[in-house]
Amino acid sequence: MDGKYGILVDYDWCTGCHSCEMACQMEHGFPIGQSGVQVCTMGPWLIEGETWQYDFAPIFGDQCDLCADRTAKGELPTCVHHCQANCMTYGPLDELSALLADHRKQTLYAL
């Protein structure tokens, strides 16, 4: 892994389904409860009027290697491949960083 690739997560679309966690765990044979990615929940709570804070945020940890075996074969990392909301994008950091200007609820992970 050369460190020039990453994953862009768009939190506007994450539904908190945890399929990224399950796919990672199964791909790498991690024990139950361990994964290279974990979906965290923020909320729900009322901000004002009818506006609520309720977001899901996939967070990548030290066990994530961007599925080096898969990406070496030209495949997507398993979390990106299995994301039901299609809120994760894998690619070169320079291309992904250009997408950050699209809107505010995104995070780029350079792993």
C-alpha positions, 0 to 999 in steps of 0.5 A: 500500500503506497498511501496515495489512496483513501476513502471518502465518506458522505455522511448525508447518505449513511444510513447506519446499516453497519454493512461496512463493519460486517463486510470488513470483519468477514473479509479479514476474519476479525473476531466479533466486535472488531473491524477496521471500520466502526459506525458511530451514531450522533443523536438523535436530539432536537436542534430547533423547530423540526430540525434533528441531529441524527447522523451515522459516521463510519470511522476507520481505525488502525486495522484498516489496510484499505483491503490491500489484497483486494485493491491490488487485484483492482477490486474495491475495498470490501466496505465500499463494495458492500455499502448499501447507501453507496456513501463511500468512495475509494480512489486516489487522494487528489481526486477524492479531495477535490470532491470535498468542496461538494458539501460539508458533511464529508470526511476523507480518510487517508489510510 
